[in-house]
């Protein structure tokens, strides 16, 4: 079931080379989730802010993470599946 979360979170990511960014883990609800796979990614502009979207899985659920490249903040936007 798709759940809209919209919470700022802490993310460990690999930057580079070039503009490539790959999230490798994130903290949500006092639990560290290891990213097993980035299943899809896209970008768009919201006003002057560049938003980078990542759909990732930890093996049990699908998450949409958003990186605001302007503010350098991460947000967990949605969760789909059995997140714990």
N, C-alpha and C positions, 0 to 999 in steps of 0.2 A: 504494500500500500504506500503510495507516495505521500510523504509528509514534508510540508514546507517548514524549514527551521529558521533560516536567516539569522544565524548567530556568528559573531566574530570568533575565530578559532586560531590556534597556533599550529603552524604547518612547517615541517622540515622539507625543503625542496632543493633540488640540484639546479643551478643556474649555469647555462652555457654548454658548449661554446655558442656564440652568437645569441640570438634572442630566445633560444630554447629554454623552457622551464619545465621541470618534472617534479611534481609532489611525490614524496616517498613515505611520509607518515603525517598524521594529524591527530591532535588531541580534541576529544569531544566527550562531554559528560564524565570528566576525570578518567578517561580511558584513552590510551594511545592505540590508534588504528594504523596498521601497516598497509600501505598501498600495494596491492598485488599487481594491479594493472591499471593504466590509464586507457579507458575504452574509447574516449572521444574527447576532442578539445576544439574550442573555437574562441573567437575574440569579437568584441564590438565596442563601439564608443557610446558612452552615456554622458552627454554633454562634452566636457573636456577630459573625462576620465576614460582611460583604456582599461577595459575589463577582460580578463582572460579566464575562460570557463574550462573546467576539467571535470569530466565524468570519470570517477574512479571506483574501484571495488576493493574491498578488504577480504573478499572471499565469501562474505555472508550477506552483504548489502551493496547497493549502488548509491554513490554520493555525488552531488554536484558541488564542487569547490570553486569559488570565484576569487581570483587575485586582482585587486585594484592596483594596477601598476603606477597610478598617480599618487595614491595615498600609501601604497605598500602595505595593504591590509588584506587578510584572507577572511572569507566568509563561507560558512557551510550553508548553502542555499536550500538543498533538498536531500532527503533520504528516501530510498525506495528499497524495501525488503526488511529483513529481520535484523535491524541494528540493535546492538546491546550497549 
